[in-house]
Amino acid sequence: MHQPLITVIMPAFNMERYIAQAVDSVLAQTWEQWELVIINDGSTDRTAAVVARYTDPRIRLVHQPNAGVSAARN
């Protein structure tokens, strides 16, 4: 795999209901040189479990205590 040219940063806090649709949207892109970094911002639902089902090596899940969307983006 080539070095990714595009990095998508996706903060997520309690987004179990929507996260699969968001990840699927990135996976559906025709451009293949990307990485998706999902920041699980202290979710208390199954957001992380939903993301963990994806096996694409371009998707990375990072966990942090809840600090808000700005901290998650940074």
C-alpha positions as CSV (number, residue, x, y, z in Angstrom):
1,M,0.0,0.0,0.0
2,H,1.2,3.5,-0.8
3,Q,1.6,6.2,1.8
4,P,-1.8,7.8,2.3
5,L,-2.3,11.2,0.7
6,I,-5.5,12.0,2.5
7,T,-6.2,11.6,6.2
8,V,-9.8,11.8,7.4
9,I,-10.1,12.7,11.0
10,M,-13.5,11.6,12.5
11,P,-14.2,12.5,16.1
12,A,-16.9,10.3,17.6
13,F,-18.8,10.5,20.9
14,N,-21.7,8.1,21.4
15,M,-22.2,7.7,17.6
16,E,-23.1,4.0,17.6
17,R,-26.2,4.7,15.6
18,Y,-24.4,6.6,12.8
19,I,-20.7,5.6,12.8
20,A,-21.1,2.7,10.3
21,Q,-22.8,4.9,7.8
22,A,-19.9,7.5,8.1
23,V,-17.2,4.8,7.8
24,D,-19.0,3.2,4.8
25,S,-19.1,6.6,3.1
26,V,-15.3,6.8,3.3
27,L,-14.9,3.2,2.1
28,A,-17.1,4.0,-0.9
29,Q,-14.7,6.7,-2.2
30,T,-13.0,5.8,-5.5
31,W,-9.7,7.4,-4.3
32,E,-7.8,4.7,-2.5
33,Q,-4.8,6.5,-0.9
34,W,-6.4,7.6,2.3
35,E,-6.5,6.7,6.0
36,L,-9.4,7.1,8.4
37,V,-8.5,8.0,12.0
38,I,-11.5,7.7,14.2
39,I,-11.1,9.3,17.6
40,N,-13.4,7.6,20.1
41,D,-13.9,10.6,22.5
42,G,-14.9,8.6,25.6
43,S,-18.0,7.1,24.2
44,T,-20.2,5.2,26.6
45,D,-22.2,3.3,23.9
46,R,-20.9,0.7,21.4
47,T,-19.3,3.2,19.0
48,A,-15.9,1.4,19.4
49,A,-17.4,-2.0,18.9
50,V,-19.0,-1.0,15.7
51,V,-15.7,0.4,14.4
52,A,-13.8,-2.7,15.5
53,R,-15.8,-4.8,13.0
54,Y,-14.0,-3.1,10.1
55,T,-10.8,-4.9,9.0
56,D,-9.6,-2.4,6.4
57,P,-6.0,-1.5,7.5
58,R,-6.6,2.1,6.5
59,I,-9.0,2.5,9.4
60,R,-7.5,3.3,12.8
61,L,-9.4,3.7,16.0
62,V,-7.9,5.9,18.8
63,H,-9.4,6.0,22.3
64,Q,-9.2,9.0,24.6
65,P,-11.2,10.1,27.6
66,N,-14.0,12.5,26.7
67,A,-12.5,15.9,26.1
68,G,-14.8,17.3,23.4
69,V,-14.8,17.6,19.7
70,S,-12.0,20.1,19.5
71,A,-9.6,18.0,21.5
72,A,-10.5,14.9,19.5
73,R,-9.7,16.7,16.2
74,N,-6.4,17.9,17.6
